[in-house]
Amino acid sequence: MPRLTAVRFSHFYSPLALLAGGLAAARQPGLNEFFTSLFNVLPTVLLLLGAAFCIAYGRVRETFLLLVMYLAYFLLDTQADHYRATGTLLPGAALTFHLCCLLLPVLYGLYGAWRERAHLLQDGAARLAVLFVVCVVALALARRFPEQLLDWLTEIRWPWLQAEWLTLIQLVYPLFLLAFVVLLVQYIRHPRPVHAAQFIALIGLLLMLPQVFSRPGALNVLSSLMMLILVVAIAQEAYQMAFRDELTGLPGRRALNERLQRLGRQYVIAMADVDHFKAFNDTHGHDVGDQVLRLVASRLRKIGGGGRAYRYGGEEFTLVFSGRDLQDCLPHLETVRRAVEEYVMHLRDKANRPQDAQQGKRRRGGSGANQVSVTISIGVAERLPTQRHPDEVIKAADQALYSAKSAGRNCVRAHGQNRRGAVRTVTQPTAGA
């Protein structure tokens, strides 16, 4: 089953906003001198800066998507400028336009679905070779058989598909449709901002092509905005890589450090640790250990009282409550501790995995599935007048966490509490075979 739960409408907010802005600007009867000059150089600037950004982060795929979009822009811009200046088309302009319309969805869809490999240099060379071959073959055919190729491209193959609003050659539309399906399936299988951006940018390219000669500035504006969509998506993913933990989806250590710098004078910090986590890994394997971390993260993410959960490292998590005191936070910590304890994980035998959903449901309800209970220990501390830095509060919370571990685990301990001061006494986690 594709990861439909990971699909986020927020992945489409920025691309759709840029697409809407580009369409609105392209429909203007004319741009002032400043914006005309800006959009004349913006595609080149975005190609250079975007490609440098992509190469720095090892994004070969997005580099070639930008390159394909820029090549189409470069070839069509010369034709459009001459048409706007003289009202006539250059010799071969129709063939150039139709070839760009035909090859753009082919190369864009190919590079968009072409997964990146570990060897970036070899991957880039392979993509460059494909681009070179396609361009050379298209150029050779255009020079050797210009009239025959133009007739073949403009032939009406499906009369029922003819409509006034379908202004491109007929071959373009099934190719765009195929590229749309491929990129949509890719996003559903791997929901990421850059995959959403690729899909929306392809929509923009389809809407751009019919306006190349009919609307002044449409080519420059929409080419720039579609390239910007990809660059923004790459920057968004780079931010997530730096500030968000990939396994759990929680903000990571760097995000926590920035948050600690912006805390006021009153706050509470709690450190949570998965009990017997090494035993989970040793007994059931690291895959189950990852499932445990994701389970705990999903419960900590729902912490109430204005708290925010972070992945501190390993099996440790940090919860930050800004503007709260210790007594306000303890009930919420106990609630989230109990939520983890009450959830029972079912471990399935992969070798005998059921083939249908009903059979799997019956197994989960019976004794065929191993059951594992997960618990966490929590240490919590609030800022005191003698603690001027959040690191001191984290250290105090760590000490309270060690006290919770010493008290038998599966409890919440506040800094300075004695053994009887635990919010909950011990209950050892159990693992069924």
LUMVEX-843960 format. One record per residue (C-alpha): x, y, z. Coordinates in nm, 3 decimals, padded with zeros to 5 digits, always signed. Layout:
<papas>
{u = X&v = Y&w = Z}
...
</papas>
This chain:
<papas>
{u = +00.000&v = +00.000&w = +00.000}
{u = +00.150&v = +00.339&w = -00.096}
{u = +00.233&v = +00.574&w = +00.185}
{u = -00.092&v = +00.770&w = +00.156}
{u = -00.067&v = +00.875&w = +00.519}
{u = +00.249&v = +01.070&w = +00.432}
{u = +00.074&v = +01.274&w = +00.160}
{u = +00.055&v = +01.637&w = +00.268}
{u = -00.137&v = +01.920&w = +00.104}
{u = +00.131&v = +02.147&w = +00.248}
{u = +00.372&v = +02.001&w = -00.009}
{u = +00.169&v = +02.178&w = -00.277}
{u = +00.121&v = +02.519&w = -00.111}
{u = +00.438&v = +02.689&w = -00.238}
{u = +00.431&v = +02.537&w = -00.591}
{u = +00.066&v = +02.628&w = -00.640}
{u = +00.122&v = +02.982&w = -00.511}
{u = +00.412&v = +03.034&w = -00.753}
{u = +00.212&v = +02.881&w = -01.038}
{u = -00.085&v = +03.109&w = -00.967}
{u = +00.145&v = +03.413&w = -00.950}
{u = +00.311&v = +03.317&w = -01.277}
{u = -00.020&v = +03.270&w = -01.457}
{u = -00.146&v = +03.603&w = -01.328}
{u = +00.170&v = +03.784&w = -01.440}
{u = +00.169&v = +03.611&w = -01.778}
{u = -00.185&v = +03.733&w = -01.847}
{u = -00.087&v = +04.097&w = -01.807}
{u = -00.097&v = +04.285&w = -02.141}
{u = +00.252&v = +04.414&w = -02.072}
{u = +00.515&v = +04.429&w = -01.800}
{u = +00.696&v = +04.745&w = -01.700}
{u = +01.062&v = +04.790&w = -01.784}
{u = +01.186&v = +04.661&w = -01.449}
{u = +00.995&v = +04.332&w = -01.461}
{u = +01.072&v = +04.285&w = -01.830}
{u = +01.444&v = +04.314&w = -01.758}
{u = +01.410&v = +04.091&w = -01.451}
{u = +01.237&v = +03.806&w = -01.629}
{u = +01.479&v = +03.828&w = -01.921}
{u = +01.773&v = +03.732&w = -01.698}
{u = +01.593&v = +03.532&w = -01.426}
{u = +01.586&v = +03.196&w = -01.611}
{u = +01.963&v = +03.209&w = -01.661}
{u = +02.022&v = +03.315&w = -01.301}
{u = +01.797&v = +03.038&w = -01.170}
{u = +01.973&v = +02.780&w = -01.387}
{u = +02.317&v = +02.880&w = -01.256}
{u = +02.220&v = +02.925&w = -00.892}
{u = +01.978&v = +02.633&w = -00.887}
{u = +02.226&v = +02.397&w = -01.054}
{u = +02.500&v = +02.502&w = -00.811}
{u = +02.261&v = +02.446&w = -00.522}
{u = +02.157&v = +02.105&w = -00.658}
{u = +02.514&v = +01.992&w = -00.716}
{u = +02.613&v = +02.101&w = -00.365}
{u = +02.339&v = +01.875&w = -00.225}
{u = +02.396&v = +01.593&w = -00.473}
{u = +02.068&v = +01.649&w = -00.660}
{u = +02.152&v = +01.539&w = -01.014}
{u = +01.788&v = +01.482&w = -01.108}
{u = +01.678&v = +01.838&w = -01.032}
{u = +01.985&v = +01.974&w = -01.209}
{u = +01.876&v = +01.811&w = -01.533}
{u = +01.514&v = +01.914&w = -01.486}
{u = +01.632&v = +02.275&w = -01.465}
{u = +01.855&v = +02.221&w = -01.768}
{u = +01.572&v = +02.075&w = -01.978}
{u = +01.340&v = +02.363&w = -01.888}
{u = +01.612&v = +02.617&w = -01.967}
{u = +01.692&v = +02.461&w = -02.306}
{u = +01.326&v = +02.479&w = -02.406}
{u = +01.313&v = +02.841&w = -02.287}
{u = +01.635&v = +02.930&w = -02.473}
{u = +01.518&v = +02.783&w = -02.804}
{u = +01.171&v = +02.935&w = -02.787}
{u = +01.281&v = +03.276&w = -02.659}
{u = +01.469&v = +03.355&w = -02.980}
{u = +01.165&v = +03.268&w = -03.190}
{u = +00.925&v = +03.462&w = -02.966}
{u = +01.144&v = +03.775&w = -02.961}
{u = +01.160&v = +03.786&w = -03.340}
{u = +00.786&v = +03.733&w = -03.369}
{u = +00.708&v = +04.014&w = -03.124}
{u = +00.951&v = +04.250&w = -03.298}
{u = +00.851&v = +04.185&w = -03.661}
{u = +00.518&v = +04.005&w = -03.649}
{u = +00.664&v = +03.723&w = -03.859}
{u = +00.816&v = +03.387&w = -03.777}
{u = +01.176&v = +03.292&w = -03.844}
{u = +01.233&v = +03.010&w = -04.098}
{u = +01.195&v = +02.682&w = -03.914}
{u = +01.023&v = +02.846&w = -03.615}
{u = +00.717&v = +02.620&w = -03.642}
{u = +00.931&v = +02.306&w = -03.649}
{u = +01.143&v = +02.427&w = -03.356}
{u = +00.833&v = +02.508&w = -03.153}
{u = +00.665&v = +02.173&w = -03.219}
{u = +00.982&v = +01.977&w = -03.141}
{u = +01.024&v = +02.164&w = -02.812}
{u = +00.661&v = +02.092&w = -02.723}
{u = +00.711&v = +01.724&w = -02.808}
{u = +01.044&v = +01.665&w = -02.634}
{u = +00.982&v = +01.875&w = -02.323}
{u = +00.731&v = +01.635&w = -02.156}
{u = +00.938&v = +01.333&w = -02.267}
{u = +01.265&v = +01.454&w = -02.113}
{u = +01.097&v = +01.616&w = -01.813}
{u = +00.900&v = +01.302&w = -01.729}
{u = +01.205&v = +01.082&w = -01.786}
{u = +01.435&v = +01.287&w = -01.563}
{u = +01.163&v = +01.342&w = -01.304}
{u = +01.107&v = +00.967&w = -01.262}
{u = +01.476&v = +00.872&w = -01.298}
{u = +01.586&v = +00.794&w = -00.944}
{u = +01.926&v = +00.916&w = -00.833}
{u = +02.200&v = +00.665&w = -00.770}
{u = +02.488&v = +00.657&w = -00.529}
{u = +02.750&v = +00.735&w = -00.794}
{u = +02.656&v = +01.093&w = -00.880}
{u = +02.922&v = +01.137&w = -01.148}
{u = +02.815&v = +00.824&w = -01.336}
{u = +02.449&v = +00.914&w = -01.291}
{u = +02.508&v = +01.262&w = -01.429}
{u = +02.706&v = +01.125&w = -01.724}
{u = +02.423&v = +00.883&w = -01.810}
{u = +02.163&v = +01.160&w = -01.800}
{u = +02.383&v = +01.388&w = -02.008}
{u = +02.431&v = +01.113&w = -02.265}
{u = +02.054&v = +01.066&w = -02.298}
{u = +02.003&v = +01.442&w = -02.342}
{u = +02.283&v = +01.459&w = -02.598}
{u = +02.147&v = +01.168&w = -02.804}
{u = +01.791&v = +01.302&w = -02.805}
{u = +01.903&v = +01.652&w = -02.907}
{u = +02.137&v = +01.524&w = -03.179}
{u = +01.873&v = +01.294&w = -03.329}
{u = +01.610&v = +01.571&w = -03.324}
{u = +01.852&v = +01.819&w = -03.483}
{u = +01.958&v = +01.572&w = -03.751}
{u = +01.599&v = +01.491&w = -03.845}
{u = +01.504&v = +01.858&w = -03.850}
{u = +01.789&v = +01.943&w = -04.087}
{u = +01.755&v = +01.636&w = -04.311}
{u = +01.375&v = +01.611&w = -04.337}
{u = +01.230&v = +01.946&w = -04.221}
{u = +00.909&v = +01.938&w = -04.425}
{u = +00.835&v = +01.571&w = -04.373}
{u = +00.899&v = +01.600&w = -04.000}
{u = +00.675&v = +01.905&w = -03.972}
{u = +00.395&v = +01.729&w = -04.161}
{u = +00.428&v = +01.425&w = -03.936}
{u = +00.416&v = +01.637&w = -03.621}
{u = +00.114&v = +01.844&w = -03.728}
{u = -00.089&v = +01.553&w = -03.867}
{u = -00.440&v = +01.524&w = -03.717}
{u = -00.454&v = +01.167&w = -03.592}
{u = -00.758&v = +01.191&w = -03.365}
{u = -01.024&v = +01.425&w = -03.514}
{u = -01.244&v = +01.377&w = -03.207}
{u = -00.967&v = +01.532&w = -02.999}
{u = -00.970&v = +01.858&w = -03.194}
{u = -01.088&v = +02.159&w = -02.994}
{u = -01.022&v = +02.531&w = -02.997}
{u = -00.855&v = +02.522&w = -02.656}
{u = -00.619&v = +02.239&w = -02.760}
{u = -00.377&v = +02.460&w = -02.948}
{u = -00.072&v = +02.233&w = -02.948}
{u = -00.004&v = +01.944&w = -03.183}
{u = -00.195&v = +01.632&w = -03.088}
{u = +00.109&v = +01.422&w = -03.001}
{u = +00.194&v = +01.659&w = -02.714}
{u = -00.113&v = +01.584&w = -02.503}
{u = -00.072&v = +01.206&w = -02.456}
{u = +00.295&v = +01.263&w = -02.373}
{u = +00.206&v = +01.522&w = -02.110}
{u = -00.064&v = +01.290&w = -01.977}
{u = +00.187&v = +01.008&w = -01.946}
{u = +00.434&v = +01.236&w = -01.768}
{u = +00.157&v = +01.353&w = -01.531}
{u = +00.066&v = +00.995&w = -01.441}
{u = +00.429&v = +00.896&w = -01.383}
{u = +00.501&v = +01.195&w = -01.159}
{u = +00.174&v = +01.158&w = -00.969}
{u = +00.244&v = +00.791&w = -00.897}
{u = +00.594&v = +00.887&w = -00.788}
{u = +00.455&v = +01.141&w = -00.542}
{u = +00.200&v = +00.895&w = -00.401}
{u = +00.470&v = +00.633&w = -00.354}
{u = +00.723&v = +00.878&w = -00.209}
{u = +00.546&v = +01.194&w = -00.085}
{u = +00.815&v = +01.463&w = -00.084}
{u = +00.805&v = +01.839&w = -00.150}
{u = +01.030&v = +01.805&w = -00.454}
{u = +00.801&v = +01.541&w = -00.609}
{u = +00.501&v = +01.769&w = -00.558}
{u = +00.698&v = +02.056&w = -00.712}
{u = +00.786&v = +01.847&w = -01.018}
{u = +00.418&v = +01.770&w = -01.075}
{u = +00.303&v = +02.131&w = -01.040}
{u = +00.588&v = +02.262&w = -01.258}
{u = +00.482&v = +02.022&w = -01.534}
{u = +00.132&v = +02.172&w = -01.520}
{u = +00.289&v = +02.515&w = -01.558}
{u = +00.489&v = +02.404&w = -01.861}
{u = +00.176&v = +02.269&w = -02.030}
{u = -00.003&v = +02.599&w = -01.967}
{u = +00.299&v = +02.799&w = -02.085}
{u = +00.350&v = +02.647&w = -02.429}
{u = +00.026&v = +02.772&w = -02.594}
{u = +00.109&v = +03.128&w = -02.480}
{u = +00.463&v = +03.148&w = -02.619}
{u = +00.362&v = +03.361&w = -02.922}
{u = +00.019&v = +03.484&w = -02.813}
{u = +00.114&v = +03.662&w = -02.487}
{u = +00.424&v = +03.880&w = -02.453}
{u = +00.635&v = +03.780&w = -02.157}
{u = +00.448&v = +03.455&w = -02.088}
{u = +00.749&v = +03.242&w = -02.183}
{u = +00.991&v = +03.437&w = -01.965}
{u = +00.759&v = +03.466&w = -01.667}
{u = +00.636&v = +03.107&w = -01.657}
{u = +00.978&v = +02.957&w = -01.733}
{u = +01.124&v = +03.158&w = -01.445}
{u = +00.848&v = +03.064&w = -01.201}
{u = +00.854&v = +02.693&w = -01.293}
{u = +01.230&v = +02.682&w = -01.240}
{u = +01.183&v = +02.871&w = -00.914}
{u = +00.930&v = +02.609&w = -00.800}
{u = +01.199&v = +02.341&w = -00.824}
{u = +01.463&v = +02.552&w = -00.651}
{u = +01.227&v = +02.635&w = -00.363}
{u = +01.136&v = +02.266&w = -00.321}
{u = +01.502&v = +02.169&w = -00.306}
{u = +01.564&v = +02.438&w = -00.044}
{u = +01.263&v = +02.310&w = +00.153}
{u = +01.398&v = +01.956&w = +00.152}
{u = +01.744&v = +02.078&w = +00.248}
{u = +01.588&v = +02.255&w = +00.546}
{u = +01.404&v = +01.940&w = +00.647}
{u = +01.722&v = +01.735&w = +00.618}
{u = +01.898&v = +01.976&w = +00.852}
{u = +01.621&v = +02.037&w = +01.104}
{u = +01.393&v = +01.732&w = +01.094}
{u = +01.469&v = +01.374&w = +01.191}
{u = +01.405&v = +01.150&w = +00.893}
{u = +01.312&v = +00.835&w = +01.088}
{u = +01.056&v = +00.982&w = +01.329}
{u = +00.951&v = +01.300&w = +01.150}
{u = +01.011&v = +01.504&w = +01.466}
{u = +01.228&v = +01.816&w = +01.469}
{u = +01.589&v = +01.714&w = +01.524}
{u = +01.875&v = +01.826&w = +01.746}
{u = +01.955&v = +02.135&w = +01.541}
{u = +01.594&v = +02.252&w = +01.559}
{u = +01.601&v = +02.194&w = +01.936}
{u = +01.916&v = +02.403&w = +01.974}
{u = +01.754&v = +02.693&w = +01.790}
{u = +01.440&v = +02.658&w = +02.001}
{u = +01.643&v = +02.668&w = +02.324}
{u = +01.793&v = +03.001&w = +02.219}
{u = +01.446&v = +03.158&w = +02.197}
{u = +01.304&v = +03.044&w = +02.531}
{u = +01.198&v = +03.303&w = +02.785}
{u = +01.249&v = +03.309&w = +03.159}
{u = +00.994&v = +03.039&w = +03.240}
{u = +01.000&v = +02.699&w = +03.077}
{u = +01.012&v = +02.326&w = +03.146}
{u = +01.226&v = +02.066&w = +02.971}
{u = +01.165&v = +01.691&w = +02.986}
{u = +01.391&v = +01.410&w = +02.864}
{u = +01.222&v = +01.085&w = +02.759}
{u = +01.402&v = +00.757&w = +02.700}
{u = +01.271&v = +00.426&w = +02.561}
{u = +01.303&v = +00.154&w = +02.824}
{u = +01.512&v = -00.151&w = +02.733}
{u = +01.562&v = -00.021&w = +02.380}
{u = +01.882&v = -00.221&w = +02.328}
{u = +01.689&v = -00.536&w = +02.414}
{u = +01.439&v = -00.459&w = +02.137}
{u = +01.719&v = -00.429&w = +01.884}
{u = +01.904&v = -00.737&w = +02.005}
{u = +01.591&v = -00.954&w = +02.026}
{u = +01.384&v = -00.841&w = +01.730}
{u = +01.630&v = -00.657&w = +01.504}
{u = +01.686&v = -00.296&w = +01.409}
{u = +01.370&v = -00.281&w = +01.195}
{u = +01.159&v = -00.336&w = +01.506}
{u = +01.376&v = -00.085&w = +01.690}
{u = +01.291&v = +00.173&w = +01.423}
{u = +00.922&v = +00.089&w = +01.461}
{u = +00.951&v = +00.146&w = +01.835}
{u = +01.108&v = +00.488&w = +01.783}
{u = +00.839&v = +00.587&w = +01.536}
{u = +00.570&v = +00.467&w = +01.777}
{u = +00.711&v = +00.670&w = +02.066}
{u = +00.757&v = +00.974&w = +01.841}
{u = +00.394&v = +00.955&w = +01.724}
{u = +00.274&v = +00.963&w = +02.085}
{u = +00.512&v = +01.237&w = +02.195}
{u = +00.407&v = +01.449&w = +01.900}
{u = +00.058&v = +01.468&w = +02.055}
{u = +00.183&v = +01.604&w = +02.387}
{u = -00.055&v = +01.860&w = +02.535}
{u = +00.002&v = +02.168&w = +02.744}
{u = +00.180&v = +02.357&w = +02.468}
{u = +00.470&v = +02.111&w = +02.464}
{u = +00.685&v = +02.036&w = +02.159}
{u = +00.869&v = +01.709&w = +02.104}
{u = +01.218&v = +01.676&w = +01.952}
{u = +01.442&v = +01.380&w = +01.866}
{u = +01.745&v = +01.434&w = +02.088}
{u = +01.944&v = +01.136&w = +01.964}
{u = +01.934&v = +00.757&w = +01.975}
{u = +01.633&v = +00.652&w = +02.180}
{u = +01.614&v = +00.984&w = +02.366}
{u = +01.356&v = +01.255&w = +02.305}
{u = +01.320&v = +01.607&w = +02.443}
{u = +00.996&v = +01.786&w = +02.525}
{u = +00.995&v = +02.163&w = +02.569}
{u = +00.718&v = +02.360&w = +02.742}
{u = +00.755&v = +02.734&w = +02.704}
{u = +00.589&v = +02.966&w = +02.957}
{u = +00.480&v = +02.677&w = +03.183}
{u = +00.578&v = +02.560&w = +03.529}
{u = +00.646&v = +02.207&w = +03.649}
{u = +00.303&v = +02.139&w = +03.798}
{u = +00.133&v = +02.238&w = +03.472}
{u = +00.342&v = +01.994&w = +03.271}
{u = +00.341&v = +01.683&w = +03.489}
{u = -00.016&v = +01.571&w = +03.401}
{u = +00.059&v = +01.600&w = +03.027}
{u = +00.380&v = +01.401&w = +03.063}
{u = +00.197&v = +01.130&w = +03.255}
{u = -00.072&v = +01.119&w = +02.984}
{u = +00.181&v = +01.068&w = +02.706}
{u = +00.370&v = +00.808&w = +02.913}
{u = +00.047&v = +00.615&w = +02.959}
{u = -00.036&v = +00.645&w = +02.587}
{u = +00.292&v = +00.475&w = +02.501}
{u = +00.245&v = +00.204&w = +02.764}
{u = -00.109&v = +00.118&w = +02.653}
{u = -00.017&v = +00.071&w = +02.289}
{u = +00.066&v = -00.290&w = +02.204}
{u = +00.286&v = -00.354&w = +01.901}
{u = +00.214&v = -00.664&w = +01.693}
{u = +00.520&v = -00.824&w = +01.538}
{u = +00.445&v = -01.033&w = +01.230}
{u = +00.645&v = -01.314&w = +01.087}
{u = +00.757&v = -01.181&w = +00.748}
{u = +00.810&v = -01.532&w = +00.613}
{u = +00.443&v = -01.618&w = +00.679}
{u = +00.292&v = -01.280&w = +00.603}
{u = -00.079&v = -01.307&w = +00.509}
{u = -00.170&v = -01.249&w = +00.147}
{u = -00.494&v = -01.058&w = +00.206}
{u = -00.623&v = -00.805&w = +00.454}
{u = -00.891&v = -01.029&w = +00.608}
{u = -00.643&v = -01.304&w = +00.687}
{u = -00.408&v = -01.047&w = +00.840}
{u = -00.690&v = -00.910&w = +01.054}
{u = -00.774&v = -01.255&w = +01.188}
{u = -00.408&v = -01.317&w = +01.273}
{u = -00.373&v = -00.988&w = +01.453}
{u = -00.671&v = -01.074&w = +01.665}
{u = -00.542&v = -01.420&w = +01.750}
{u = -00.232&v = -01.566&w = +01.901}
{u = -00.033&v = -01.580&w = +01.579}
{u = +00.117&v = -01.235&w = +01.624}
{u = +00.390&v = -01.155&w = +01.873}
{u = +00.302&v = -00.872&w = +02.107}
{u = +00.549&v = -00.622&w = +02.244}
{u = +00.475&v = -00.355&w = +02.503}
{u = +00.681&v = -00.038&w = +02.490}
{u = +00.737&v = +00.193&w = +02.785}
{u = +00.930&v = +00.514&w = +02.838}
{u = +01.090&v = +00.685&w = +03.135}
{u = +01.072&v = +01.062&w = +03.166}
{u = +01.279&v = +01.306&w = +03.365}
{u = +01.161&v = +01.665&w = +03.388}
{u = +01.303&v = +01.990&w = +03.523}
{u = +01.193&v = +02.352&w = +03.519}
{u = +01.409&v = +02.659&w = +03.491}
{u = +01.513&v = +02.798&w = +03.827}
{u = +01.664&v = +03.140&w = +03.904}
{u = +02.000&v = +02.971&w = +03.954}
{u = +01.991&v = +02.820&w = +03.603}
{u = +02.073&v = +03.080&w = +03.341}
{u = +02.116&v = +02.852&w = +03.042}
{u = +01.884&v = +02.583&w = +02.895}
{u = +02.174&v = +02.336&w = +02.894}
{u = +02.166&v = +02.342&w = +03.274}
{u = +01.795&v = +02.261&w = +03.270}
{u = +01.856&v = +01.974&w = +03.026}
{u = +02.126&v = +01.843&w = +03.258}
{u = +01.883&v = +01.855&w = +03.549}
{u = +01.619&v = +01.675&w = +03.341}
{u = +01.879&v = +01.409&w = +03.255}
{u = +01.948&v = +01.358&w = +03.623}
{u = +01.577&v = +01.315&w = +03.682}
{u = +01.567&v = +01.066&w = +03.395}
{u = +01.841&v = +00.861&w = +03.559}
{u = +01.635&v = +00.868&w = +03.878}
{u = +01.335&v = +00.736&w = +03.686}
{u = +01.549&v = +00.456&w = +03.545}
{u = +01.679&v = +00.373&w = +03.891}
{u = +01.324&v = +00.371&w = +04.025}
{u = +01.240&v = +00.087&w = +03.789}
{u = +01.153&v = +00.269&w = +03.462}
{u = +00.813&v = +00.346&w = +03.311}
{u = +00.755&v = +00.651&w = +03.531}
{u = +00.790&v = +01.029&w = +03.537}
{u = +01.035&v = +01.186&w = +03.780}
{u = +01.089&v = +01.556&w = +03.844}
{u = +01.430&v = +01.692&w = +03.930}
{u = +01.477&v = +01.697&w = +04.306}
{u = +01.207&v = +01.440&w = +04.380}
{u = +01.299&v = +01.142&w = +04.596}
{u = +01.212&v = +00.785&w = +04.512}
{u = +00.859&v = +00.824&w = +04.647}
{u = +00.812&v = +01.138&w = +04.445}
{u = +00.774&v = +00.954&w = +04.116}
{u = +00.453&v = +01.041&w = +03.937}
{u = +00.405&v = +00.673&w = +03.870}
{u = +00.567&v = +00.372&w = +04.028}
{u = +00.733&v = +00.103&w = +03.824}
{u = +00.575&v = -00.138&w = +03.583}
{u = +00.824&v = -00.345&w = +03.389}
{u = +00.761&v = -00.367&w = +03.012}
{u = +00.675&v = -00.709&w = +02.882}
{u = +00.754&v = -00.876&w = +02.554}
{u = +00.552&v = -01.169&w = +02.438}
{u = +00.700&v = -01.439&w = +02.225}
</papas>
